[in-house]
Amino acid sequence: MKRQLIMGAVVAACFAAPAMAADLKVKPAPVTPVANWTACYVGGQVGYGWSRFESSDNPNSNFLLGQTAKVDATGFIGGGQVGCDLQWNSAFVIGIEADYVASGIKGSTTPPVPFLSNLTAYARTDSIATVTGRIGIDLNGYWLLYVKGGAAWAHNKYSADWALAPLFSGTLVASETRPGWTFGVGLEHIFAGPWSVRLEYDYYNFGTRSITFPVGAPLIGTNYIGDIYHEAYIVKMGVNYRFGGAVAMR
């Protein structure tokens, strides 16, 4: 009888051992989705900007106003961007981007001029384009903190209404496309597959250039030349679609 009990226990143990081993098997660690920033992308952006225009007499002008005219301009911007990023060493991202925005940044000023009864100067930026490089740090797989810098171009329009009461009045008009440089900082977040959103602050400096304003009657054939300095500051929010997907499994 004892022998039968022992044999039964051995058989039961043989069948139980595989089940116990299966229960003790280590479960694999869960796979976590993380972002891969290596991709090309296209997107759109909107924002708000501030500009400072500062004009002074050029010595070659046919007549001189005798003082500096300053215009503080503000307005909304909107446009798009394309670019490509490359991620290496898991933490660092480098990229290149081109963008173009239409601009409603504009302003005016009315400086006092002794020999004129009225002078109102206007400045407006119609558009800004840039080509920049950027470098960033991948913070946790979904957030990218970056800095950028490169070349910029602004298309500006200027005008001035003047009056020499009670006899004469007129308008001076000029426009230009001006090169400059830009530097910015931003934070980008991948929130759904290939989609990312970002917030960015950019500074633009377009230096000083001489702008010629042809003057009509009663001073036909004369020009006013102003040396105009231009800089701008823009806060943008953008959305990008990253081709090939932006989320990998790790």
Steps between C-alpha positions, in 0.01 A plus 500: 500500500780739589670415175186594303471831685862585423459416132187720480682791657786468251261493203310806630826688546605423144179652363507801734861603428440631144198702613698652785787581263257675263367707788855602598594609146615865494265724304663730240522869583233713333604673180487879530433720198751784461551768239753480222570851373675384182255604226410770253193707573260766376281725710329829569543778754332810640632765734532860607788735443655831596730708279708812550578729208731796553572746217753782491612739226755374250760772418434449126131587532378808308349632821527411868235460766750563774389224736440126540158348432416185701214263413392222738304243300294199610281239333417136432689262272414168337668261262671166461828313535684195365805330644690184590644375831761240586525343847827352624632366832135472608504847657605749232315620191629717216294635214446756228182695429357756257192705583289780355239710677266772382507790741264770619764668717456874451513833681524876461638811666457876470832667579503881527690662211550880522438586133205262447150540640459122500711189444367150567733208426383140452692172496371151425655154463309295240694176531801332662691196371780308671741212444634375831682215666402370840641279774301353784495267798245218523376540858296182555410348164217739421635850576771681305665818631688676220677812379512618139671763290564602141412739219182709475334727244226757560287681243421847637286787378541862611296811441472853639223756468630857518347843481642850462184693587319662348657444158643154447463138613600160372597140576840329490501125422776237491540124545782249529599139566764510770738218609592440860547229761289327763545309826233312692415249773213253510335198657341227285278210613394187310143437612344253252696274266665721238344824631690752709425845641750769595537842660782724377645848560711660225708817479574658160757766418500661156756771572497846344443573131457819299152535347426757228159672488432686172332834568231633267358850457596762597851352538506293180832329438609495863533205734492448871746232617454346842730257681251252650585248771268199542472224760211270595386257769242227430332235717369206294295187554529230234385149408711253296429172324809281502518264201572135576360521851654639813436228759714187543489217755780468756 
